[in-house]
């Protein structure tokens, strides 16, 4: 454990931020899963709506600094490609 007051504060802040980041990442994973579940079921309309929700969630996570810009672009691109590939 840290002895310096500022170091103790940084520990608290980093724990709080890690908690927030974990919640945001979990939300992104859930929304991505919903997209791929809709693709598996073959429902293109549901896949499109899930894709827009997932894209919004991923963009929010990127703006918060949880994901790098390129990572979010890659995720959105792969999901869009999968949805567009549906018949």
N, C-alpha and C positions, 0 to 999 in steps of 0.2 A: 504494500500500500504506500502511496505517496505521502511525503511529509509536508511538502510545500502546499500552501493554500491554493494557489493557482493550478497546481497539478491535480489536486483533488477536484477542483471545479471542472477541469478538462475531462477527467474520468467520468463525471456525472453527465456532462454534455455529450461525450462520445457514446455513452450508453443510451442516452435518449435518442440520439441521431441514428444509432444502429437499430434501435427498436422501430423507429419511423421507416427507415429504409427497408427493413424486413417486411413490414406491413405492406409497403408499396410494391415490393417485388412479388409478394404473395398474391396481391391483387392482379398484377400483370400476368402471372402464371395461370391464375384462374380464368382470366378473360381469353388467354391464348388457348387454353384447353377447351373452352366453349366453342371457339372457332373450329378447331380440329374435330370436335365431336359432331358439330353440324355438318362438316365435310364428310365425315364417316357415314352419317345417316343419309346423306344425299340430298339434304334440304338446302337448295341454293339461296332461297330468300333468308332463311335463318342464318346461314353462313355469312351473307352480306351484312346483316344487321350486327351479328357478333363481331364481324371484322371492323365495322365502324366503331363499335364500343371498345374493342381491343386497341385499335389505333389511337383512340382518344386517351385510353389508360396509359399506353406506352409513351405517348407524347408528354403526358403529365409527369410521368416518372423521369423522363429525360430533362424536362424543365426544372425539376427538383434536384437534378444532379445525381440521381440514383443510377441511371444508365448513361453510357456514353452515346453521343449522337449517332455514331456509326453502328453501334449495337442495335439501337432502336430502329434505324433504317433497315438493317438486315432482317430483323424480326418482322417488320411490317411488310417488307418486300416478299419474304418467303410465304407469309400468310396470304398476301394478295395473289401471288402466283398460284397458290394451291386453290384458292377460291375461284379464280378465273379459269383454272383448268377443268373445273366441274362442267359436266355436260348440260 
